[in-house]
Amino acid sequence: MIAQPHTSLRFCYVLVLASVFPVLDMLIAWLYSDGLPLAGMLRVLRDVSIIAVALLCLWTVRIPRSLRRPICIYFAFVAIYLIEGLLKSVPMRIAISSAGTLVLPMLLFLVGYYCLRFGKELRSVLAMWILLGLASTVFGMWDIEHTDFWIDTMRLPEYMSEVKGVELGLDPETKLPWNFFKGVDKERRAAGILAAPLAQGTFLATVAVMTLAALVRRRRFAAVLLAGAMSFGVWQSGTRGAFIVESIGVIGVLAANSGLLRTRPAIRWAVAVLLGVAALWLSYRTISDSLIVADSSTVGHRDALLKNLKEFSRVWLFGDGVGRQGAIAAQSQAAAIGGGEGAIFSIAFQLGLPGALVFLWFYINCIRLLAAAGRVGQGLSRALVSLLLGFATTFVTSEHILTLSGMAAPWIMAGGLVRAARLAGRVPGPLSADYAQTPVADSHR
């Protein structure tokens, strides 16, 4: 057994990060509207700290070889194509911001790997997210009826344009992002304490699945109740991708021997299959209905996908440079290739298909290591496997996998789970070679 040390500085950092990232946009918007223009520097401080901790992890901690290799190769791709983007006259601000977006999943994973090492720490962070998720659900029930709060009190339009630099995709009447509304009738979607419906849906879906997996064996009623409450928040956010991800996550937890359905394996798998079919049917109906009423979001995803497929032949071997695709480039209205929207397309158009394949190499190996982590973290490993498989369904339609507010929770927790499994010596089978040269005590170089 490994003695768990007293609370460390690194755990304090990740606990602060875990509690701050869901509310940071709302906090900065409030401070900015209260006459503190330097409040925007809090975002810079957060980003710099994530980069510093991630690089410290990469430099000082022995990471499984199946992850270190794709991470280092991918960082090299980004560095090379960052130079190419600058040589193609991409503005420095756009190029640097785009590079940060491309490497964000790996940075967050490394932060989790460096800062979370024991089951108690994993549970503490999850408890924090459960409280924030419930608070965001309750607040979302109120904010969905009070659009004026975001416009007059928080002055979110000014924050979006002057601090975050968002100029496109805004409702011309309210100046709020279009994703605050749905349908031709502009029905409001809950933004919650994350001040963004898309981030709200993704964050709540992630925390709901992790809560279900972590608590279901010992507190089944509480687990279902908490997950159900946050699922209501997902529904209020109107985020279809989050609904699909949560459905896959719940099915994964149910299919595993999690204790959610205490019956024979054959019956458990039959129920999981039925739920999967139901989720597919509901997803199909939602997308079909959106297309029928010409929902701008769905049509936009469709048009972007068609354009991406049409122009994809340009990047079979070489990308067009960092800053030539993605959300940052779109907001700058700079010349870009492809149609945007899909994360895997955004990576490929900037780094080339080889760069996108390296990202998938990292992604698949994360899933493999989490699957091998067994029961470390009270069932969280199976939840993360299901969630990452669910998020893979959004690769060609959304760039949300490359965002911070919605995706920090699964990436940080994934890094912590892989680290905890390694320290606990519970990574058996063919993946054990990844840990063969690393002492259980996890000594630094």
C-alpha positions in Angstrom: 0.0 0.0 0.0 1.1 3.6 -0.7 0.7 6.0 2.1 -1.4 9.0 1.0 0.4 12.2 1.8 -1.1 15.3 3.3 -2.8 17.8 1.0 -0.2 18.9 -1.5 0.2 22.2 -3.4 -0.5 20.5 -6.7 -3.9 19.2 -5.3 -4.7 22.6 -4.0 -4.1 24.0 -7.5 -6.3 21.5 -9.3 -9.0 21.9 -6.7 -9.0 25.7 -7.3 -9.0 25.1 -11.1 -11.8 22.5 -10.8 -14.0 25.0 -8.9 -13.1 28.0 -10.9 -13.4 27.0 -14.6 -17.2 26.4 -14.6 -17.9 29.9 -13.1 -15.0 32.0 -14.5 -16.9 33.4 -17.5 -19.7 34.5 -15.3 -17.3 35.9 -12.7 -15.3 37.9 -15.2 -18.4 39.2 -16.9 -19.7 40.4 -13.5 -16.4 42.1 -12.6 -16.1 43.6 -16.1 -19.6 45.0 -15.9 -18.7 46.5 -12.5 -16.0 48.6 -13.9 -12.9 46.3 -13.7 -11.6 46.1 -17.3 -8.5 44.1 -16.1 -10.8 41.3 -15.0 -10.1 39.7 -18.4 -6.6 38.9 -17.2 -8.0 36.2 -15.0 -8.6 34.1 -18.2 -4.9 34.7 -19.2 -3.8 33.7 -15.7 -5.9 30.5 -15.9 -4.5 29.6 -19.3 -0.9 30.3 -18.4 -1.2 28.2 -15.2 -2.6 25.2 -17.2 0.3 25.4 -19.7 2.9 25.7 -16.9 1.6 22.8 -14.9 1.1 20.6 -18.0 4.7 21.2 -19.2 6.0 20.6 -15.6 4.2 17.2 -15.7 5.7 16.4 -19.1 9.2 17.3 -18.0 9.3 15.8 -14.5 6.8 12.9 -14.3 7.2 9.6 -16.1 4.1 9.2 -18.2 3.0 5.9 -19.8 4.9 5.5 -23.1 1.6 4.9 -25.0 0.7 8.5 -24.1 4.0 10.3 -24.0 4.8 9.4 -27.6 1.6 10.8 -29.2 1.7 13.8 -26.9 5.2 14.8 -27.9 4.7 14.1 -31.6 1.5 16.1 -31.6 3.1 19.0 -29.8 5.8 18.9 -32.5 3.2 19.0 -35.2 1.6 22.0 -33.6 4.9 23.8 -33.3 5.9 23.2 -36.9 2.5 24.2 -38.3 2.4 27.2 -36.0 5.5 28.5 -37.8 3.9 27.7 -41.1 0.8 29.7 -40.2 2.8 32.7 -39.2 4.7 32.5 -42.5 1.4 32.6 -44.2 0.6 35.9 -42.5 -1.8 34.5 -39.9 -1.9 37.2 -37.2 0.2 36.2 -34.1 -2.8 36.5 -31.7 -4.9 34.1 -33.9 -2.1 31.7 -34.4 -1.2 31.4 -30.7 -4.8 31.1 -29.7 -5.5 28.5 -32.3 -2.4 26.5 -31.2 -3.7 26.6 -27.6 -7.0 25.3 -28.7 -5.4 22.4 -30.6 -3.3 21.2 -27.6 -6.0 21.9 -24.9 -7.1 18.3 -24.4 -3.6 17.1 -23.8 -2.8 20.0 -21.5 -5.8 19.3 -19.4 -5.0 15.6 -19.3 -1.5 16.4 -18.1 -2.8 18.7 -15.4 -5.0 15.9 -14.1 -2.1 13.4 -14.3 0.2 15.7 -12.4 -2.2 16.9 -9.7 -4.5 14.0 -9.0 -2.8 10.9 -7.6 -5.1 9.2 -5.1 -8.7 8.0 -4.9 -9.5 10.5 -2.1 -8.4 13.4 -4.4 -10.5 12.1 -7.3 -13.6 11.9 -5.1 -13.0 15.4 -3.7 -12.9 16.9 -7.1 -16.0 15.0 -8.2 -17.8 16.2 -5.1 -16.9 19.7 -6.0 -18.3 19.2 -9.6 -21.5 17.6 -8.3 -22.2 20.7 -6.1 -21.4 23.0 -9.0 -23.5 20.9 -11.4 -26.5 21.0 -9.1 -26.1 24.7 -8.6 -25.9 25.3 -12.3 -29.0 23.2 -12.9 -31.0 25.2 -10.4 -29.6 28.5 -11.7 -30.4 27.4 -15.2 -34.1 27.0 -14.3 -34.1 30.6 -13.3 -31.9 32.2 -16.0 -33.9 30.5 -18.8 -36.8 32.9 -17.9 -34.6 35.9 -17.3 -32.7 36.8 -20.5 -32.5 40.4 -19.3 -30.2 39.2 -16.5 -27.5 38.4 -19.0 -28.0 41.6 -21.0 -28.6 44.3 -18.3 -27.0 42.9 -15.1 -24.1 40.8 -16.4 -23.7 42.8 -19.6 -22.6 39.6 -21.3 -22.7 41.0 -24.8 -19.9 43.5 -23.9 -17.9 40.7 -22.3 -18.3 38.5 -25.3 -17.1 41.1 -27.8 -14.6 43.1 -25.8 -12.9 40.3 -23.7 -13.5 37.1 -25.5 -13.4 38.7 -29.0 -16.6 37.1 -30.2 -18.1 39.0 -33.1 -19.8 36.4 -35.2 -22.7 34.1 -34.2 -24.5 36.8 -32.2 -28.2 37.4 -32.1 -28.7 40.8 -33.8 -31.5 41.8 -31.3 -30.0 40.8 -27.9 -26.3 40.5 -29.0 -26.1 37.3 -27.0 -24.6 34.2 -28.8 -27.1 32.4 -31.0 -26.7 29.3 -29.0 -28.6 31.0 -26.2 -31.7 30.3 -28.3 -33.2 27.4 -30.3 -35.7 27.1 -33.1 -37.3 29.8 -35.2 -39.2 31.1 -32.1 -35.9 31.8 -30.4 -36.8 29.7 -27.3 -34.2 30.2 -24.6 -31.7 27.6 -23.6 -30.4 27.4 -20.1 -26.8 28.8 -19.7 -26.4 28.1 -16.0 -23.4 29.3 -14.1 -21.2 28.4 -17.1 -22.8 31.3 -19.0 -23.0 29.1 -22.1 -25.7 26.5 -23.0 -23.2 24.3 -24.9 -20.7 24.2 -22.0 -23.6 23.8 -19.5 -24.9 20.7 -21.3 -21.6 19.1 -21.7 -20.4 19.7 -18.2 -23.6 18.5 -16.7 -23.7 15.4 -18.9 -20.1 14.5 -17.9 -20.7 15.0 -14.1 -24.0 13.1 -14.2 -22.4 10.0 -15.7 -19.4 10.2 -13.3 -21.8 10.6 -10.4 -23.8 7.6 -11.4 -20.7 5.4 -11.8 -19.0 6.5 -8.6 -22.0 6.3 -6.2 -24.2 3.6 -7.6 -22.8 0.7 -5.7 -23.1 2.2 -2.2 -25.8 4.9 -2.7 -27.9 3.8 -5.7 -30.9 6.0 -4.9 -28.7 9.1 -4.3 -26.7 8.4 -7.5 -29.8 8.1 -9.7 -31.4 11.2 -8.1 -28.3 13.4 -8.5 -27.7 12.2 -12.1 -31.4 12.7 -12.9 -31.3 16.2 -11.6 -28.3 17.1 -13.8 -29.9 15.3 -16.7 -32.8 17.8 -16.4 -30.2 20.5 -16.7 -28.8 18.9 -19.8 -32.3 18.9 -21.3 -32.8 22.6 -20.4 -29.6 23.5 -22.1 -30.9 22.1 -25.4 -27.5 20.6 -26.2 -28.1 17.6 -28.5 -24.5 16.4 -28.5 -24.5 16.3 -24.7 -27.7 14.3 -24.7 -26.0 11.7 -27.0 -22.9 11.7 -24.9 -24.8 11.2 -21.6 -26.9 8.4 -23.2 -23.8 6.5 -24.2 -22.3 7.1 -20.8 -25.3 5.8 -18.9 -25.5 2.8 -21.2 -21.9 2.1 -20.6 -22.3 2.3 -16.8 -25.4 0.0 -17.1 -23.7 -2.6 -19.3 -20.8 -2.8 -16.9 -21.2 -4.7 -13.7 -21.7 -1.4 -11.9 -24.6 -2.2 -9.6 -27.0 0.1 -11.3 -29.1 -2.9 -12.4 -28.6 -5.8 -10.0 -29.6 -8.7 -12.2 -28.2 -11.3 -14.5 -25.6 -10.1 -17.1 -27.8 -11.2 -20.0 -30.7 -9.1 -18.7 -28.4 -6.2 -18.0 -27.0 -6.2 -21.5 -30.5 -6.5 -23.0 -31.7 -3.4 -21.1 -28.5 -1.6 -22.3 -29.3 -2.5 -25.9 -32.9 -1.4 -25.6 -31.8 2.0 -24.1 -29.3 2.4 -26.9 -32.0 1.8 -29.5 -34.2 4.3 -27.7 -31.4 6.9 -27.6 -30.7 6.4 -31.3 -34.4 6.8 -32.1 -34.7 10.0 -30.0 -31.5 11.4 -31.6 -32.8 10.7 -35.0 -36.2 12.3 -34.3 -34.5 15.4 -32.8 -32.2 15.9 -35.8 -35.0 15.2 -38.3 -37.4 17.6 -36.6 -34.6 20.3 -36.6 -34.0 19.9 -40.3 -37.8 20.0 -41.0 -38.1 23.4 -39.3 -34.8 24.6 -40.8 -33.1 25.0 -37.4 -30.1 27.2 -38.1 -27.8 25.2 -35.9 -28.5 21.8 -37.5 -28.4 23.3 -41.0 -25.1 25.0 -40.2 -23.6 21.7 -39.0 -24.8 20.0 -42.2 -23.4 22.7 -44.5 -20.1 22.7 -42.6 -19.7 18.9 -42.8 -20.4 18.9 -46.5 -17.8 21.7 -47.1 -15.2 19.9 -44.9 -15.7 16.7 -46.9 -15.4 18.5 -50.2 -12.1 20.2 -49.3 -10.6 17.4 -47.2 -8.5 16.2 -50.1 -6.3 19.3 -49.7 -4.8 18.0 -46.4 -4.1 14.3 -47.0 -0.4 14.9 -46.2 0.2 18.5 -45.2 -1.9 21.0 -43.3 -2.5 24.6 -44.1 -1.0 26.0 -40.9 -2.2 26.8 -37.4 -4.8 29.6 -37.5 -6.2 28.6 -40.9 -9.2 26.8 -39.4 -11.2 26.6 -36.2 -13.3 28.8 -34.0 -10.6 31.4 -33.5 -10.0 31.8 -37.2 -13.7 32.0 -37.8 -14.1 34.9 -35.3 -11.3 36.8 -36.8 -13.0 36.5 -40.2 -9.6 35.7 -41.7 -9.2 33.6 -44.8 -9.8 29.9 -43.8 -10.2 26.6 -45.4 -12.8 24.0 -44.8 -16.2 24.5 -43.2 -15.4 24.6 -39.5 -17.5 22.9 -36.9 -15.8 19.4 -36.6 -12.9 19.0 -34.2 -11.2 16.3 -36.3 -11.5 18.5 -39.4 -10.2 21.5 -37.6 -7.1 19.6 -36.6 -6.6 18.0 -40.0 -7.0 21.3 -41.9 -4.4 22.9 -39.7 -1.9 20.0 -39.1 -2.8 17.7 -42.0 -4.3 14.2 -41.8 -1.1 12.8 -40.1 -1.6 15.3 -37.2 -5.2 14.3 -36.8 -4.2 10.7 -36.7 -1.7 11.4 -34.0 -4.5 13.1 -32.0 -6.7 10.0 -32.5 -3.7 7.8 -31.4 -3.6 9.8 -28.1 -7.4 9.6 -27.7 -7.6 5.9 -28.3 -4.7 5.1 -25.9 -6.4 7.2 -23.2 -9.5 5.0 -23.6 -7.3 1.8 -23.5 -5.5 2.9 -20.3 -8.8 4.0 -18.6 -10.3 0.6 -19.5 -7.3 -1.1 -18.0 -7.6 0.9 -14.8 -10.2 -1.4 -13.4 -12.0 -0.2 -10.3 -9.7 2.6 -9.4 -11.7 5.7 -8.5 -14.9 3.9 -7.5 -16.1 3.1 -11.0 -15.0 6.4 -12.6 -12.8 4.6 -15.1 -15.8 2.9 -16.8 -17.6 6.2 -16.8 -14.7 8.0 -18.5 -14.4 5.2 -21.1 -18.1 5.6 -22.0 -17.9 9.4 -22.0 -14.8 9.5 -24.3 -16.5 7.1 -26.7 -19.6 9.3 -26.6 -17.6 12.5 -27.3 -16.1 10.7 -30.3 -19.5 10.9 -31.9 -19.1 14.7 -32.1 -15.8 14.8 -33.8 -17.2 15.6 -37.3 -20.0 18.0 -36.2 -18.6 20.1 -33.3 -15.4 21.5 -32.0 -16.5 21.2 -28.4 -13.9 18.6 -27.6 -11.4 21.4 -28.0 -13.0 23.8 -25.5 -12.2 24.3 -21.9 -15.4 25.1 -20.0 -17.3 22.0 -21.2 -14.4 19.5 -21.5 -12.0 20.3 -18.6 -13.9 17.9 -16.3 -13.5 14.7 -18.3 -9.9 15.4 -19.3 -8.7 16.3 -15.8 -10.4 13.3 -14.4 -9.0 11.0 -17.1 -5.5 12.2 -16.3 -6.0 11.6 -12.6 -7.5 8.2 -13.1 -4.6 7.0 -15.2 -2.1 8.3 -12.6 -4.0 6.8 -9.7 -4.2 3.4 -11.5 -0.4 3.5 -12.0 0.3 4.4 -8.4 -2.0 1.7 -7.2 -0.4 -0.9 -9.5 -3.7 -1.9 -11.0 -3.0 -1.7 -14.7 -2.8 -5.4 -15.7 -2.5 -7.3 -19.0 -1.0 -6.1 -22.3 -0.9 -2.5 -21.2 1.4 -3.2 -18.3 4.4 -2.5 -20.6 3.5 1.2 -20.4 4.4 1.1 -16.8 7.2 -1.4 -16.8 10.1 1.1 -16.3 8.2 3.3 -13.7 8.6 2.6 -10.0 5.3 2.3 -8.1 6.4 5.2 -6.0 6.3 7.4 -9.1 9.7 9.0 -8.6 10.6 12.1 -10.6 13.5 12.3 -13.0 
